[in-house]
Amino acid sequence: VQLVESGGGLAQPGGSLRLSCVASGFPFSQRIMTWVRQAPGKGLEWVAKIYHDGSLTYYADSVKGRFTIPRDDARHMTLLQMTRLNPEDTAVYFCNSDDYRLPFGQGTQVTVSS
């Protein structure tokens, strides 16, 4: 079982980034997938999740209207499309299943700064 996140980097306030999570080793299409993040010195914060058929998505209030979480079951991938970034979005971003039972990947660093 493996989760590999990528796509992070440095963005200016108001900018956009697209994160990717490629999964392997489990039946991806059957899992509700989620993104969480960890800001410096803070605990994990849930960001968004998408149901296994893609019909339902939920977002934390802090990202609602700015982030979207599509998935591509054929490619065993979920994305996190982030727009209108602000410095409070600076964190390491991780994907996992909704129950957090999969081993966490290394995450991808997002830094929002001018």
Secondary structure, DSSP 4 states (H G I P E B T S, - for coil): -EEEEE--EEE-TT--EEEEEEEESS-GGGS-EEEEEE-TTS-EEEEEEE-TTSS-EEE-TTTTTTEE--EEGGGTEEEEEE-S--GGG-EEEEEEETT--SPP---EEEEE--
